Amino acid sequence: MRHAAVLATLVLAAVTLAPGAGQADAPGLARRVLANGLTVLVREDAAAPVVAVSLQVRAGSRYETADTAGITNFLLRAMLRGTATRSAVELAEAAEALGGTLDAAGEVEAAELRGAALARHWEALHGHVAEVARGPALRPDDIEKERRLQLGQLRTR
C-alpha cells in the first residue's frame, strides 16, 4: 500500500463535486469515503515519479453574490500567505524542498488548495496542504497585502 501511495496521484475532496461528473468512473480511479465524510480519490501513474494533492470544497463563484464576488479566490490566496507556524516564504521553501509547489484556486464550483512534489515526499506534501487548510494565519497585514495585490491586478486588466 505504501508503494502504491508513493506512486499515486491523490485527490482529496471534502465534498463530492458535481455528482455524475464521472470523476469516480474514470479508468484507474479508486474512490473511498472516510468515516468523517472526506472523499479520497486515488489514481496511480507509475510512469511519473510525482504526486499531486488537491483538497477541494464546494465553494466558488457560483456561490458568491454581487457583494461577495471574488471572495473565494481572495481567501485562498490569503491562506497561502502563512499559517500559525510558517510565513508564506517558509511555506514556499518547504514545498520547494520537496521538489514541488503549493497553490490555490477558486473555480466556479470549487475552492482548491493543491500541491505537487516528488512522489517520495508524498506524506510531507499532504502535511503542508493540510497545514494551510486547517491553520491559515489570516493575519490582518497579510489580508491587506492581498487586498492591495488583487486591486492592483484588477486595475491593470
Secondary structure, DSSP 8 states (H G I E B T S, - for coil): -HHHHHHEEEEEESS--STTSSGGGSTTEEEEE-TTS-EEEEEE-TT--EEEEEEEEE-SGGG--TTTTTHHHHHHHHHTTBBSS-BHHHHHHHHHHTT-EEEEEE-SSEEEEEEEEEGGGHHHHHHHHHHHHH-B---HHHHHHHHHHHHHHHHT-
